[in-house]
Amino acid sequence: MSKRELIDLNDVDPVLVREYLLDHPDFFARYPELLLSMRIPHPERGTVSLVERQQMMLRDRVNQLEEEITSLLAVAARNEEIYRFYGKLIFDLLACDTLEQLQREMADQLRQRFRFGRVRLHIASPVNRFEPETLLGVLRRRLNGDGYYLGRLPAAEAQLMVGLETGSVALIGLGEINDWIGVVAIASHDPGHFVADMDTLLLDQLKHLLNYRVRQLLTPDA
C-alpha cells in the first residue's frame, strides 16, 4: 500500500490546506480543471463554482469601496462647508463693537448652523470673578488643561452654564487656567454631539479669536 493510500483525507487539517494554498498561489493555475469542478455553498443561489464565488466577492468588494468613497466625499463636502462657516463667523465676530453684540452674533450663527439649544458667553469681571460665583467652581472641576470640557453635565451644572438641562455641552475657557476672563457654554440636545475624545480643531479657532476679541472689548483703551 502506497503512502498516498494510507492518508485519510477526512483527517486532513483544513488550516494546513489553507496555509498550503496561501503559500502556493499558482496551485489552481497548475490545476485549472478544479476551478469549475469545485462547488461552494451559497445562501441565495444554492451552490456556485469557485470562479462564480470569486466574481461575487469582487463585486461585493467593489460595491463596498464605492460606498466608502461616497461616504468620504460626503464628509469632505461637510467639512468644507463647516470651514467656510467658521471663516465667515470669525470675520463677523471681529466686526462686533461690544461684548453684547459679540455674544448675540456668535449665538445666532452657531444656533442657526448647528441647531444648538443654547449658546452663552459668561464674562468674569474682574478676572476670575463670575456671577454667580458658583460658576467658577464648575470651571475648576470641569475644564481640562487645554481649557475645554466636552460631554454631559449634571442637571444643576447644566442649568448654571446654559440655562437648561440638555444632552451634552461644550465649555470653552477663555484666558488661562486659574485666570479665566470668560467661558463659552454651548448646549446640544444630542447627548453624543460633544464627547471627551472629539477633535477640537475648529473650537480652537473660535477659542483663540474670542480670547483676543474679548480682551480687546474688556479693555478698549489698552
C-alpha positions as CSV (number, residue, x, y, z in Angstrom):
1,M,0.0,0.0,0.0
2,S,1.4,3.4,-1.0
3,K,1.9,6.3,1.3
4,R,-0.9,8.2,-0.6
5,E,-3.4,5.4,0.1
6,L,-2.6,5.5,3.9
7,I,-3.8,9.1,4.1
8,D,-7.3,9.5,5.4
9,L,-8.5,12.7,3.7
10,N,-11.1,13.3,6.4
11,D,-8.3,13.8,8.9
12,V,-6.5,16.5,6.9
13,D,-6.4,19.7,8.9
14,P,-8.3,22.5,6.9
15,V,-5.8,25.0,8.4
16,L,-2.9,23.2,6.7
17,V,-4.8,23.2,3.4
18,R,-5.4,26.9,3.7
19,E,-1.8,27.6,4.5
20,Y,-0.7,25.4,1.6
21,L,-2.9,27.3,-0.8
22,L,-1.7,30.7,0.5
23,D,1.9,29.5,0.1
24,H,1.2,28.2,-3.4
25,P,-1.0,30.9,-5.2
26,D,-0.3,29.2,-8.5
27,F,-2.0,25.9,-7.4
28,F,-5.2,26.5,-9.4
29,A,-3.1,27.7,-12.4
30,R,-1.5,24.3,-12.4
31,Y,-4.8,22.5,-12.0
32,P,-7.3,24.8,-13.7
33,E,-9.9,22.0,-14.0
34,L,-10.5,22.3,-10.3
35,L,-11.9,25.8,-10.6
36,L,-15.0,24.7,-12.4
37,S,-15.5,21.4,-10.7
38,M,-15.4,22.8,-7.1
39,R,-18.8,23.8,-5.8
40,I,-19.3,26.2,-2.9
41,P,-22.5,26.6,-0.8
42,H,-24.2,30.0,-1.3
43,P,-27.1,31.2,0.9
44,E,-29.1,32.5,-2.0
45,R,-28.0,30.6,-5.1
46,G,-27.5,27.1,-3.6
47,T,-24.1,26.2,-4.8
48,V,-21.7,28.0,-7.2
49,S,-18.4,27.4,-8.7
50,L,-15.2,28.8,-7.3
51,V,-14.9,31.3,-10.2
52,E,-18.5,32.5,-9.6
53,R,-17.9,32.8,-5.9
54,Q,-14.7,34.9,-6.6
55,Q,-16.7,37.1,-9.0
56,M,-19.4,37.7,-6.4
57,M,-16.8,38.5,-3.8
58,L,-15.1,41.0,-6.1
59,R,-18.5,42.7,-6.9
60,D,-19.2,42.9,-3.2
61,R,-15.8,44.5,-2.6
62,V,-16.3,47.0,-5.4
63,N,-19.8,47.9,-4.0
64,Q,-18.2,48.4,-0.5
65,L,-15.4,50.6,-1.9
66,E,-18.0,52.7,-3.8
67,E,-20.0,53.2,-0.6
68,E,-16.8,54.2,1.3
69,I,-15.8,56.7,-1.4
70,T,-19.3,58.2,-1.4
71,S,-19.2,58.5,2.4
72,L,-15.7,60.1,2.3
73,L,-16.9,62.6,-0.4
74,A,-19.9,63.5,1.8
75,V,-17.7,64.0,4.8
76,A,-15.3,66.1,2.8
77,A,-18.1,68.3,1.5
78,R,-19.5,68.7,5.0
79,N,-16.0,69.7,6.4
80,E,-15.6,72.2,3.6
81,E,-19.0,73.7,4.4
82,I,-18.1,73.9,8.1
83,Y,-14.7,75.6,7.4
84,R,-16.5,78.2,5.2
85,F,-19.0,78.8,8.0
86,Y,-16.2,79.4,10.6
87,G,-14.3,81.6,8.2
88,K,-17.4,83.9,7.9
89,L,-18.1,83.7,11.7
90,I,-14.6,84.8,12.5
91,F,-14.8,87.9,10.4
92,D,-18.3,88.7,11.7
93,L,-17.1,88.5,15.3
94,L,-14.1,90.7,14.5
95,A,-16.6,93.3,13.4
96,C,-18.5,93.4,16.7
97,D,-18.1,96.5,18.8
98,T,-19.4,95.3,22.1
99,L,-19.5,92.1,24.2
100,E,-23.3,92.1,23.9
101,Q,-23.0,92.2,20.1
102,L,-20.3,89.5,20.1
103,Q,-22.4,87.2,22.3
104,R,-25.5,87.8,20.1
105,E,-23.7,87.3,16.8
106,M,-21.9,84.1,18.0
107,A,-25.1,82.6,19.5
108,D,-27.3,83.4,16.5
109,Q,-24.9,81.9,13.9
110,L,-24.0,78.8,15.9
111,R,-27.6,78.0,16.8
112,Q,-28.7,78.5,13.2
113,R,-25.9,76.4,11.7
114,F,-25.8,73.5,14.2
115,R,-29.2,73.7,15.8
116,F,-27.6,74.1,19.3
117,G,-30.1,74.5,22.1
118,R,-28.2,77.4,23.8
119,V,-25.0,79.4,23.3
120,R,-23.8,81.6,26.2
121,L,-20.8,83.8,26.9
122,H,-20.1,84.3,30.6
123,I,-17.6,87.1,31.3
124,A,-15.6,87.5,34.5
125,S,-15.4,91.0,35.9
126,P,-12.9,91.4,37.3
127,V,-10.7,88.4,36.1
128,N,-11.8,85.1,37.7
129,R,-14.9,86.7,39.3
130,F,-18.1,85.3,37.8
131,E,-21.7,86.0,38.6
132,P,-22.9,83.7,40.1
133,E,-19.7,82.7,42.0
134,T,-20.5,79.0,41.8
135,L,-19.8,79.2,38.1
136,L,-16.0,79.4,38.8
137,G,-16.3,76.1,40.7
138,V,-17.7,74.4,37.7
139,L,-14.8,75.6,35.6
140,R,-12.2,74.4,38.1
141,R,-13.8,71.0,38.3
142,R,-14.5,70.5,34.6
143,L,-12.0,72.3,32.3
144,N,-9.0,70.3,31.2
145,G,-5.5,71.6,30.7
146,D,-6.5,72.9,27.3
147,G,-9.4,74.8,28.7
148,Y,-12.2,72.5,27.4
149,Y,-14.9,70.4,28.8
150,L,-16.9,68.2,26.3
151,G,-19.6,65.9,27.4
152,R,-22.6,65.7,29.7
153,L,-23.2,67.8,32.9
154,P,-25.3,67.2,35.9
155,A,-28.6,69.0,35.8
156,A,-27.7,71.7,38.3
157,E,-24.4,72.5,36.4
158,A,-26.1,72.5,33.0
159,Q,-28.7,74.9,34.3
160,L,-26.0,77.2,35.6
161,M,-23.9,77.2,32.4
162,V,-26.6,77.2,29.7
163,G,-29.9,77.7,31.5
164,L,-31.4,74.3,30.7
165,E,-30.9,70.6,31.2
166,T,-29.5,69.3,27.9
167,G,-27.9,66.3,26.2
168,S,-24.3,67.4,26.0
169,V,-22.3,70.6,26.4
170,A,-19.0,72.3,25.3
171,L,-17.3,74.6,27.8
172,I,-14.6,76.7,26.3
173,G,-12.5,78.6,28.8
174,L,-11.2,82.0,27.8
175,G,-7.9,83.2,29.3
176,E,-5.6,81.0,31.3
177,I,-6.1,78.2,33.8
178,N,-7.0,79.8,37.2
179,D,-7.0,83.2,35.5
180,W,-10.3,83.0,33.4
181,I,-11.7,86.0,31.8
182,G,-14.7,84.2,30.4
183,V,-16.3,81.0,29.3
184,V,-18.3,80.0,26.3
185,A,-21.0,77.4,27.0
186,I,-22.7,75.6,24.1
187,A,-25.6,73.2,24.6
188,S,-26.6,70.4,22.2
189,H,-29.8,68.4,22.6
190,D,-27.8,65.4,21.3
191,P,-26.1,63.5,24.2
192,G,-23.4,62.3,21.7
193,H,-22.7,65.6,20.0
194,F,-20.0,66.7,22.4
195,V,-17.8,63.9,23.7
196,A,-14.5,63.9,25.6
197,D,-12.3,62.5,22.8
198,M,-13.7,64.6,19.9
199,D,-11.4,66.8,17.8
200,T,-11.2,70.4,18.9
201,L,-9.6,71.9,15.8
202,L,-12.5,74.2,14.9
203,L,-13.2,75.0,18.5
204,D,-9.5,76.0,18.9
205,Q,-10.0,78.7,16.2
206,L,-13.1,80.1,17.9
207,K,-11.3,80.0,21.3
208,H,-8.2,81.9,20.0
209,L,-10.4,84.5,18.3
210,L,-12.6,85.0,21.4
211,N,-9.5,85.2,23.7
212,Y,-8.2,88.1,21.5
213,R,-11.5,89.9,20.9
214,V,-12.9,89.6,24.5
215,R,-9.7,91.1,25.9
216,Q,-10.0,93.9,23.4
217,L,-13.6,94.7,24.3
218,L,-12.9,94.4,28.1
219,T,-10.1,97.0,27.9
220,P,-11.0,99.2,24.8
221,D,-8.4,101.8,25.8
222,A,-5.5,99.5,26.3
